[in-house]
C-alpha cells in the first residue's frame, strides 16, 4: 500500500474526473463493479458531520462508535464518474478515532494536498467496498470497525485502542478510468496487433519486418473524453516494447497507472507526440524511431538506437485545485 491508501491505512494502523462521458448515474460504459458496496447501516447515523464538499468538515461524536460491518453514508452526491473498483482516485479525507473522537489525520479539503492512489479490490483496509458506487464530487462518511481497520490490534503510538473504530469523512475529487473505454477502431497495417486481458493489460504480436524509419501513430480505441494537450497533467497506463524484442516497462506490471505532465522536459519526444491531441478514454499505439526516443544512448534493457513501441491508455487529466 502507498500514497492514498498508505496515508489512510497508516492512520488506521498507527472534482470530478476530466474525461470519458459516463451514464446519467455515473456508470462508465463497459466497466463492471469489482467490489461490493458497503451498506449505510445504522451506526453512522450517530456520527454528525457538517460542512459541504470542498470545505473542512466538522463533526460531533457523543460516544464510541462501532459496527459489525463497514458502513458508508452519502453526505452529498456528485455528478462525476462512479467508482466501481480497481480504479485510480483522488481524495481529500479526515480520519477520526471512533473511540474517542480525536482527529488523526486530515487534508486541507481544497485540493492542494489531496492524495491519489489505485484502490484495489483486495486491499486492506477495504476502501474498495467503502467507495464502491460513490460518484466523483461526492462527500461521504465511512466507518471501519476495529476488525476491519486494524485487525483489532490497535496502534498505541497513534492513540488507537484495540476496540477503536476508525471514521473517515472523504471528498471524492476524481475517479479515473480503469482502462481505455470507447469505440474500437479498425486495424491499421504496419502496426503490431494488440490483444487485451480482461483487466485491460495489453500484449502485442511483434512484426517480423524491419522497423519503420518514421514516427507512426494509430488509435485503437477512441474515447469521448477531454482532449489532452501538451502541459496537461495526465493519468495513463502504458506498456513499452523494443521493436522486434521484449517489453521493457509497463505501468500494468506495477498495478498502478502513471501520472505526469505531458512535456518533453520529462518524457521522450515520441511519447509526448503520441498523446498530444488525443482524447481521454482512448488507447493509442505509437512506433517511435530512435531520434524521437532514446537515440544512441542505451537505457537499461533498451539497446542504443532502438525503435520503441508504446501502447497507451489515457485514463484522465488532473485539473489543478481552484
N, C-alpha and C positions, 0 to 999 in steps of 0.2 A: 504494500500500500504506500502511496505517496501523494503529494500535492493535496487535492481536496480531501480525500478520504484520510490521508495521513494526518491532516490537521484535525479533522473531526474525530478520527479514531484515537488520536493521541490524547484528545480531551477525555474521551471515554475511558481510556486506559491510563492515563497519567493526569436580461432585457430581451428580449426575445431574440431567437436566432435570426440572423440575416441570411435568408436562404430559401430553400425549396418550399413551394406552396403546400400547405397542409390542408386537410379537410376542415370543414367548419368546426369540428370538435377537436382540432389539433392533431388528429392522427396523420402519420406520414404514410402515403400510399405504398403498399407493398411491404411495410415493416410490421412484423408481428411482435407481440409482447414476449419478453424472455424472463420476466419475473412477475409474480403475483402482486396485487395491490394490497397495501395494509388497510385494515378496517379502521373506521373512525373511532370505534369503541366508545367507552363512557368516561374513562379516566381523564382524557384531555379536556372534557367539559369543566373540570375543576382548575384548569390552567388558563388564566385570563390574560390575553395578550392584546395590547392596544398599539396603535400606530399603523400607518399604511405602508404598502410596498415601497421600498426605496428610502424608508426612514428607519432610524434606530428604534427597535421595538422596546416597549416597556411591558412588564408582566407582573402578575400577582399570583403568588403561590402560598396558600394558607397552611398547608400540611403536606407531608411527604406524599409523593405521587408514584404509584406503581400500577402494573397491569400484568396479565399473563401473556400478553402478546404485544408486538409492535403496533402502535397506533399512529395514524396520520389524520390531521384535520386541516381542511382547506379554509384558510382565513380570508383570502381573496383570490379570484381566478383570473389568470392572464389569458392572452389571446394568441400565444405562440405555439410552437410545436409541442406535442405531448411526449413525455418521457416514457419509453416502453422497456428500457433495459439495455445494458451494454452500449451506452452512448456517452459521449464526452459532454460534460455540462459545466456551466459557470454559475457559482453560487455565492451569495452572502449569507452568513449564518451567525447565530448566537447560541452558544452551548451553556446549559444551566444544570447544576446538580439538582436532580429531582427530589433529593432527600432533605436538603436544607435551603434551596432557593438561591444558592450562590452562583454568580455568573463565572463560568470557567474560561470562556474564550469568546471573542466576537470580532467580526469585521466592522468596517465603518458604514456599511449598507449604502454607499454611494457609488460603488463600482470601482473605487480606487484601489482596493486591496482584496477584491473578490478572488476566490480560489477556483481552480479548474482541474478537472480530473475525469478520467474514464470511470464510470460507475458500473461495475461488472455484476453479473447475475449471481456470482458465487462469493461476493465479498463479505467481510466481517469487520465491523457491524454491517448489517444488511440494509444499506442505504438504497439498494435497488428496489426492494419491497417498499421502503418508506417513500420513495419518489415515484413509483410506478403509477402512471395515469395522470400525473401532475403536468400542467402546461407551463411553458416558459412565460414569465411575467406574473406568476402566482406567488403568494406568500402562504406558507404552511407552518403548522406546528407538528412536531414529531416526538413521540415518547418511546424510548428504548428501555424496557425493564432491565434490571441488573443482569439477568441471564443473557440478554441479547446485546447489552452494551459493553460489558467487560467480563462475561462468563462468571459473574458473581464473585470475582476475585478482588474487586475494588482497586483503587490506586491511591494509597495513603499519601504519597508525595503531592497529590493534587487535591487532597481532602475528600476523596471519593471512597465511601464505605462499601462493604461487600453487598449491602442490600440497596444501595442508592441507584435509582434510575437516572438516566440522562435525558434531558429535554433539549429540543432544538427549535428555534424559530429560523426558518430558511426562506430567503427570497431566491427563486429560481430565475436567474437572469437569462440564461441561454441553454437551449437543448439542441445539440448538433446532430446531424445525420449520422447513422452508424456506418453507412457506406453510400456509394453513389446511388441516387434514386432519380429515375427519369425515363426517357424514351430510348430504347435500344436503336442504335444507328446501323446502317448497312456496313458490312465489312469493306475495308479498303485494301487493295492489293499493295504489296510491298511492305506490309507490316506483319510482325509475328501475330499469330492468333492468340487470343486471351480467353482463358476459362476462369470461372469464379467459383469458389467454395460457397456453401450456404451462408456463411458469415461475411461474404464479400471479398475474402482474400483472393487476389489474382495469381494466376500462373500463366506462363507463356510457352508456346511452341516455337523454338528458335528456327529462323530461316537458314538454309544451308548456303545461300548466295553471299557474295561479298557485301559488306556494309555500304549503304549509300554515302556519298560524299557530302550531301547537303542535309540540313535540318528538315525533318519531316514530322508532321503532326496529324493525328486523326482523333475524332471524337467517337468514343464507343457507346457512351450513354449521355444523352443531352438532358441536363437538369433545367428546371424553370426558375431557379433562384436568382439572386442578385448577381450582377456582373462583377467579376474580380478585376481589379486594376492594380498596376504597379504602385507599391507603397501601402497596400492594404495588409492588415494582419489577418492571416488565414489559418484555417484548421484543415488538414488534409491527411489522408492515408496514402502511402506511396510504396512502390516496390521498384528497385533499380536492378538492372541486369547489364552485364557486359555483352555486346553483340557476339553471338556465337558461343557464349560462355555461361558462367554461373551467376546467380543473383549475388549482389554484394551488400545490399542494405534493404531493409523493409520495416516500416513502422508496424506492420501487422505482426511481425515476429516479437515486437515489444508489447503487443496488446494495448497500444495506446497511440492515438493519432499524433502527428507532429503539428506544431504551431510556430509560425514565424512570420516575419514581414516579407512580403514579396518584393525583393530588391536584390540587385547584383552585388551589393555590399556583403551579403552573407550567403548567397546562393550562386550556383553556376548559371551562366547566361542562358543556356538552353532550357533550364528548369523554369526560369522566370518567363522566358519566351513562350513556353508551353502553357502557362496558366494565365497570362495577361489576356483579358478579354473573354475568358471562359465564364461559365455560369455555375453557381452553387448547385450541387446535385449531379454535376457531370463527372464522367470518367473519361480521361484522355490517355492516349499513348503517344509518346514522343520518342523519336530517334534523334540523338544528339551527337553530332560529329565532334572529334577531339577539340577543335578550336572553340567550340561553344560548351565544352565540358571541362576536363582537367588537363587538356593539352598534352604536352610531352612529359608531364610530371606523374610519376607513379603515386597512387593513393591507396595505401594498404593493399587490399586484394584486387585493386583495379590497375592493370598494366598501363604503362605510358602509351599515349596515342590511341586510347580505346574509344570506340563508338559505344555510346550508352543507350539503353532503352529504359524509359520510365513509364510505369502505369500509375496514374494518379487519380484518386477520388477526392473531389472538392466537397468538404463537409460543411463549410460555413465560413463566414468572415466575422472577425471580432471587432465590434464597434467600441470606440473609446468611451469612457464614462463621461456623462454630461456634467 
